[in-house]
Amino acid sequence: MIVGVPAETKSGETRIALAPAGVHALVARGHRVVVESGAGAGAGIGDDALVAAGATLADAAGAWGSDLVLKVKEPQPHELPLLCDNVLFTFLHLAANPALATALRAAGTTALSYDTVQDDAGGLPLLAPMSEIAGRLAVVAGAHHLLGPSGGRGILLGGAPGVPGARVVVIGAGVAGVHAVAQAAGLGADVTALDVSLPALRRLDERFGGRVRTVASTALAVEEAVVSADLVVGAVLVPGRPAPVVVTRDMLEAMTPGSVLVDIAIDQGGCVAGVVPTTHADPVRRLGRARVYSVANMPAAVGVTATLALTNATLPYALRLADGVDAAVEADRALARGVNVRAGRIVHPAVAEALGEGAVSA
């Protein structure tokens, strides 16, 4: 099979979908790998390293025209004419992008999304490494934007001797939320975590030995926590569906001026009322009395780390797909759940429901 790796074109994106080790593994299995020239530059991977691993360089059309296309982010509007009846494996977030869903159906693309590959226990093995990084980055970004020169309140996240640390609220105790909690607590902040799952809160309590305040998430509990926070991290996720809005306009208007929110859920529409996707070049918007960081590809800020973490997770699945898409999907229920579009139809039930369509069996 010919496996194509286009360069990422989303604003600020630095990752590449396949590191040299992945190229080598696919070529060793008898596949041909076609990489768009310059695709790895943002992740510190030169064309020479990819060629040495066995890749052939091409232009964008050459990479997109392959049997199996591996990407990091969803196709951008200017890339839609390059879609065809091949297989695309990437982050899609179709519940928040009906225009892309329409284009994929029209092109006859078989589209699998990293964020809906889900194991029998409910885990998201391909989303997890990016969620881990995004959770940690959320606190780093939030700490930066709390600084006075960045427009924040002038608060040091970990405080100082005799001065308490910032009040950090993390909404959601999934993978991203847990890593945000760990990062904030490790820096000395006063951390409160909210989730609707009591077992998730128990795990946090056990992990941090009571050093992190855990609160069962209700509308009132979220309001009380958010309006008194210096930094809020929104880390809610419903696989395949738009993120629920948990921070309302009234909460935003009641927050302390200069406080910061980081909306990790922005790829799925965001969990903050009125939020819009931003870019690394212009990451913050004012909403109410707070400043909201809502960059839609947060891990691109650490392209070297994120590329390696992502390809470590995706490569086993890419190898199976390259050996035969139908057989791979039939043999692996987690991978089968990753199929969003096939034969011109939305086949993932949650995505279909979010887009107001009826799903058909993959």
TIVOFI-673693 format. One line per field, with one value per residue (C-alpha): residue number from 1; residue in one letter; z, y, x. Coordinates in nm, 3 decimals. Each point is the difference from the previous one (the first is absolute). Example, Ala and Ser with C-alpha at 12.3 -4.5 7.8 and 13.67 -1.06 7.14 Angstrom:
2
i c(1_2)
aa c(a_s)
c3 c(0.780_-0.066)
c2 c(-0.450_0.344)
c1 c(1.230_0.137)
This chain:
362
i c(1_2_3_4_5_6_7_8_9_10_11_12_13_14_15_16_17_18_19_20_21_22_23_24_25_26_27_28_29_30_31_32_33_34_35_36_37_38_39_40_41_42_43_44_45_46_47_48_49_50_51_52_53_54_55_56_57_58_59_60_61_62_63_64_65_66_67_68_69_70_71_72_73_74_75_76_77_78_79_80_81_82_83_84_85_86_87_88_89_90_91_92_93_94_95_96_97_98_99_100_101_102_103_104_105_106_107_108_109_110_111_112_113_114_115_116_117_118_119_120_121_122_123_124_125_126_127_128_129_130_131_132_133_134_135_136_137_138_139_140_141_142_143_144_145_146_147_148_149_150_151_152_153_154_155_156_157_158_159_160_161_162_163_164_165_166_167_168_169_170_171_172_173_174_175_176_177_178_179_180_181_182_183_184_185_186_187_188_189_190_191_192_193_194_195_196_197_198_199_200_201_202_203_204_205_206_207_208_209_210_211_212_213_214_215_216_217_218_219_220_221_222_223_224_225_226_227_228_229_230_231_232_233_234_235_236_237_238_239_240_241_242_243_244_245_246_247_248_249_250_251_252_253_254_255_256_257_258_259_260_261_262_263_264_265_266_267_268_269_270_271_272_273_274_275_276_277_278_279_280_281_282_283_284_285_286_287_288_289_290_291_292_293_294_295_296_297_298_299_300_301_302_303_304_305_306_307_308_309_310_311_312_313_314_315_316_317_318_319_320_321_322_323_324_325_326_327_328_329_330_331_332_333_334_335_336_337_338_339_340_341_342_343_344_345_346_347_348_349_350_351_352_353_354_355_356_357_358_359_360_361_362)
aa c(m_i_v_g_v_p_a_e_t_k_s_g_e_t_r_i_a_l_a_p_a_g_v_h_a_l_v_a_r_g_h_r_v_v_v_e_s_g_a_g_a_g_a_g_i_g_d_d_a_l_v_a_a_g_a_t_l_a_d_a_a_g_a_w_g_s_d_l_v_l_k_v_k_e_p_q_p_h_e_l_p_l_l_c_d_n_v_l_f_t_f_l_h_l_a_a_n_p_a_l_a_t_a_l_r_a_a_g_t_t_a_l_s_y_d_t_v_q_d_d_a_g_g_l_p_l_l_a_p_m_s_e_i_a_g_r_l_a_v_v_a_g_a_h_h_l_l_g_p_s_g_g_r_g_i_l_l_g_g_a_p_g_v_p_g_a_r_v_v_v_i_g_a_g_v_a_g_v_h_a_v_a_q_a_a_g_l_g_a_d_v_t_a_l_d_v_s_l_p_a_l_r_r_l_d_e_r_f_g_g_r_v_r_t_v_a_s_t_a_l_a_v_e_e_a_v_v_s_a_d_l_v_v_g_a_v_l_v_p_g_r_p_a_p_v_v_v_t_r_d_m_l_e_a_m_t_p_g_s_v_l_v_d_i_a_i_d_q_g_g_c_v_a_g_v_v_p_t_t_h_a_d_p_v_r_r_l_g_r_a_r_v_y_s_v_a_n_m_p_a_a_v_g_v_t_a_t_l_a_l_t_n_a_t_l_p_y_a_l_r_l_a_d_g_v_d_a_a_v_e_a_d_r_a_l_a_r_g_v_n_v_r_a_g_r_i_v_h_p_a_v_a_e_a_l_g_e_g_a_v_s_a)
c3 c(0.000_-0.059_0.323_-0.035_0.260_-0.099_0.173_0.262_-0.099_0.300_0.150_0.237_-0.057_0.036_0.028_-0.267_-0.006_-0.040_0.155_-0.173_0.214_-0.135_-0.358_0.059_0.149_-0.291_-0.265_0.176_-0.041_-0.374_-0.023_-0.181_0.202_-0.179_0.211_-0.106_-0.007_0.312_0.196_0.299_0.033_0.288_0.200_-0.066_-0.255_-0.327_-0.339_0.013_0.314_-0.161_-0.324_0.198_0.169_-0.342_-0.094_-0.345_-0.015_-0.195_-0.021_0.180_-0.280_-0.002_0.373_-0.001_-0.295_0.190_0.095_0.372_0.115_0.349_0.148_0.337_-0.036_-0.198_-0.367_-0.029_-0.237_-0.271_0.018_-0.064_-0.379_0.068_0.165_-0.199_0.042_0.203_0.376_0.236_0.355_0.215_0.263_-0.156_0.276_-0.244_0.262_-0.006_-0.375_-0.220_-0.309_0.019_0.051_-0.317_-0.197_0.116_-0.097_-0.341_-0.069_0.101_0.257_0.265_0.299_0.337_0.288_0.269_0.258_-0.042_0.000_0.327_0.183_0.176_0.333_-0.145_-0.031_-0.291_-0.076_-0.284_0.163_0.335_-0.079_-0.139_0.297_0.236_-0.171_-0.029_0.371_0.095_-0.255_0.124_0.333_-0.161_-0.231_0.282_0.226_-0.278_-0.065_0.372_-0.009_0.002_-0.323_-0.173_0.111_0.300_0.368_0.081_0.194_0.027_-0.026_0.291_0.218_0.221_0.365_0.200_-0.311_-0.119_-0.350_-0.269_0.029_-0.287_-0.095_-0.235_-0.141_-0.111_0.152_-0.319_-0.150_-0.076_0.330_0.207_-0.167_0.049_0.368_0.036_-0.172_0.206_0.329_-0.078_-0.046_0.339_-0.102_0.207_-0.218_-0.016_-0.241_-0.103_-0.182_-0.026_0.067_0.368_-0.083_-0.197_0.296_0.236_-0.222_0.011_0.376_0.041_-0.244_0.166_0.357_0.063_-0.120_-0.281_0.085_-0.183_-0.061_-0.162_-0.307_0.000_-0.157_0.339_0.093_-0.331_0.045_0.354_-0.104_-0.323_0.132_0.273_-0.217_-0.139_-0.267_-0.134_-0.223_-0.193_-0.074_-0.070_-0.275_-0.144_-0.278_-0.341_0.134_0.049_0.336_0.255_0.095_0.372_0.045_-0.070_-0.092_0.348_0.151_-0.234_0.102_0.369_-0.020_0.127_-0.271_-0.139_0.083_-0.271_-0.148_-0.221_-0.207_-0.097_-0.145_-0.280_-0.269_0.088_0.009_0.341_0.353_0.060_-0.121_-0.296_-0.051_-0.347_-0.121_0.015_-0.128_0.153_-0.160_0.167_0.276_0.238_-0.023_0.271_0.104_0.281_0.258_-0.080_-0.273_-0.185_-0.162_-0.261_-0.243_-0.206_-0.035_0.334_-0.025_-0.310_0.245_0.076_-0.344_0.069_0.313_-0.141_-0.328_0.178_0.251_-0.271_-0.237_0.284_0.046_-0.361_-0.171_0.101_-0.143_-0.315_-0.060_0.023_-0.236_-0.252_0.002_-0.088_0.111_-0.001_0.187_0.252_0.080_0.024_0.232_0.238_0.167_0.127_-0.352_-0.135_0.236_-0.160_-0.336_-0.038_-0.374_-0.248_-0.345_0.015_0.335_0.361_0.178_0.352_0.206_0.226_-0.292_-0.201_0.290_0.048_-0.369_-0.002_-0.223_0.027_0.030_-0.196_0.097_-0.082)
c2 c(0.000_0.359_0.203_0.378_0.259_0.357_0.305_0.150_0.336_0.097_0.329_-0.057_-0.376_-0.149_-0.374_-0.267_-0.317_-0.240_0.012_-0.172_-0.310_-0.032_0.041_-0.273_-0.236_0.045_-0.041_-0.313_-0.144_0.055_0.326_0.316_0.324_0.333_0.312_0.357_0.181_0.212_-0.170_-0.076_0.334_0.128_-0.314_0.017_-0.283_0.081_-0.152_-0.176_-0.194_-0.110_-0.104_-0.190_-0.192_-0.096_0.276_0.152_0.375_0.153_0.309_0.038_-0.163_-0.299_-0.057_0.054_-0.235_-0.303_-0.304_0.082_0.359_0.062_0.348_0.170_0.262_0.005_0.108_0.378_0.172_0.049_-0.372_-0.125_-0.017_-0.252_-0.248_-0.314_-0.357_-0.117_-0.051_0.289_-0.056_0.315_0.212_0.100_0.139_-0.021_0.075_0.359_0.013_-0.084_0.155_-0.247_-0.288_0.105_0.018_-0.343_-0.155_0.166_-0.119_-0.360_0.006_-0.268_0.219_-0.125_0.241_-0.043_0.149_-0.268_-0.307_-0.142_-0.324_-0.218_0.169_0.342_0.110_0.219_-0.127_0.242_0.308_-0.074_0.114_0.332_0.041_-0.061_0.269_0.242_-0.038_0.090_0.281_0.146_0.079_0.131_0.227_0.106_0.086_0.212_0.192_0.068_0.208_0.375_0.069_-0.258_0.182_-0.220_0.074_-0.013_-0.326_-0.259_-0.344_-0.145_0.311_0.088_-0.056_0.153_0.053_-0.265_-0.142_0.067_-0.157_-0.248_-0.176_-0.299_-0.108_-0.362_-0.280_-0.193_-0.032_0.371_0.107_-0.234_0.128_0.361_-0.072_-0.165_0.291_0.266_-0.183_-0.066_0.373_0.076_0.129_-0.040_-0.252_-0.100_-0.273_-0.058_-0.295_-0.172_-0.335_-0.079_-0.287_0.245_0.238_-0.286_-0.088_0.361_0.013_-0.318_0.111_0.336_-0.107_0.262_0.288_0.072_0.102_-0.218_0.112_-0.182_0.205_0.170_0.330_0.172_-0.159_0.107_0.355_0.028_-0.133_0.199_0.344_-0.022_-0.147_0.164_-0.270_-0.237_-0.296_-0.142_-0.364_-0.158_-0.260_-0.206_-0.216_0.080_0.266_0.377_0.100_0.106_0.368_0.005_0.358_0.247_0.369_0.086_-0.179_0.183_0.334_-0.087_-0.099_0.219_0.227_-0.145_-0.359_-0.259_-0.297_-0.266_-0.194_-0.332_-0.111_0.258_-0.267_-0.131_0.345_0.110_-0.015_0.378_0.204_0.220_-0.149_-0.004_-0.187_0.205_-0.052_-0.014_0.336_0.161_-0.238_0.202_0.170_0.196_-0.145_0.177_0.098_-0.289_-0.081_-0.328_-0.203_-0.227_-0.113_-0.288_-0.182_0.054_-0.286_0.168_0.232_-0.294_-0.156_-0.219_-0.156_-0.022_-0.162_-0.277_-0.054_-0.012_-0.231_-0.237_-0.048_0.009_-0.213_-0.345_0.098_0.151_-0.325_-0.202_0.234_-0.009_-0.379_0.011_0.245_-0.235_-0.274_0.246_0.151_-0.339_-0.141_0.298_0.134_0.308_0.087_-0.071_0.265_0.243_-0.019_0.320_0.004_-0.284_-0.036_0.349_-0.046_0.095_-0.334_0.105_0.022_0.289_0.203_-0.067_0.109_0.317_0.083_-0.080_-0.305_-0.367_-0.227_-0.322_-0.297_0.026)
c1 c(0.000_0.111_-0.012_-0.001_0.099_-0.094_0.142_-0.232_-0.146_-0.213_0.120_0.291_0.009_0.348_-0.065_0.042_-0.209_0.291_0.346_0.297_-0.047_-0.352_0.119_0.256_-0.260_-0.242_0.271_0.125_-0.352_0.020_-0.195_0.106_-0.001_-0.042_0.066_-0.057_0.331_0.052_-0.278_0.220_0.177_-0.213_0.073_0.373_-0.014_0.174_-0.073_0.336_-0.102_-0.326_0.173_0.263_-0.283_-0.138_-0.245_-0.046_-0.050_-0.289_-0.218_-0.333_-0.200_0.232_-0.039_-0.378_-0.045_0.132_-0.208_0.024_0.057_0.134_-0.044_-0.008_-0.274_-0.323_0.019_-0.016_-0.246_0.263_0.085_-0.353_0.052_0.280_-0.239_-0.077_-0.124_0.298_0.046_0.072_0.125_0.025_-0.173_-0.333_-0.228_-0.291_-0.265_0.121_0.072_-0.300_0.162_0.286_-0.244_-0.183_0.327_0.113_-0.332_0.006_0.356_-0.076_0.278_0.019_0.086_0.120_0.046_0.262_-0.235_-0.269_0.227_-0.128_0.075_-0.255_0.073_-0.081_0.362_0.113_0.353_0.077_-0.147_0.165_0.357_-0.122_-0.237_0.291_0.203_-0.294_-0.076_0.355_0.019_-0.329_0.160_0.319_-0.202_-0.230_0.294_0.151_-0.321_-0.048_0.319_-0.048_0.194_-0.223_-0.315_-0.073_-0.055_0.369_-0.018_0.276_-0.157_0.197_-0.008_0.297_0.098_-0.282_-0.214_-0.248_0.015_-0.259_-0.344_-0.018_-0.324_0.005_-0.336_0.021_0.206_0.075_0.346_0.047_-0.149_0.216_0.315_-0.109_-0.060_0.341_0.176_-0.178_0.043_0.366_0.055_-0.154_-0.342_-0.317_-0.185_-0.366_-0.115_-0.362_-0.155_-0.336_0.171_0.052_0.240_0.215_0.005_0.090_0.297_0.117_-0.038_0.202_0.269_0.057_-0.058_-0.264_0.221_-0.247_-0.355_-0.254_-0.359_-0.291_-0.087_-0.341_-0.098_0.016_0.334_0.154_-0.127_0.136_0.340_0.034_-0.092_0.264_0.277_0.312_0.040_-0.266_0.085_-0.295_0.079_-0.339_-0.044_-0.283_0.155_-0.146_-0.236_0.024_0.143_-0.264_0.011_0.078_0.127_-0.281_0.004_-0.126_0.300_0.236_-0.150_0.043_0.367_0.282_0.143_0.321_-0.089_0.066_-0.187_0.158_-0.254_0.159_-0.336_0.009_0.052_-0.346_-0.160_0.124_-0.142_-0.002_-0.299_0.087_0.345_0.158_0.310_0.319_0.354_0.345_0.071_-0.303_-0.111_-0.217_-0.340_-0.180_-0.336_-0.179_0.259_0.231_0.250_-0.051_0.278_-0.161_0.268_-0.138_0.333_0.168_0.256_0.149_0.176_0.230_0.020_0.302_-0.147_-0.352_0.105_0.187_-0.281_-0.266_0.184_0.088_-0.375_-0.121_0.266_-0.136_-0.340_0.154_0.190_-0.321_-0.185_0.284_-0.012_-0.372_-0.267_-0.298_0.184_0.142_-0.339_-0.166_0.269_0.027_-0.314_0.184_0.109_-0.349_-0.135_0.242_-0.179_-0.204_-0.077_-0.025_-0.155_-0.143_-0.173_0.065_0.036_0.101_-0.323_0.106_0.134_-0.315_-0.218_0.206_-0.037_-0.371_0.036_-0.076_0.302_0.045_0.212_0.371)
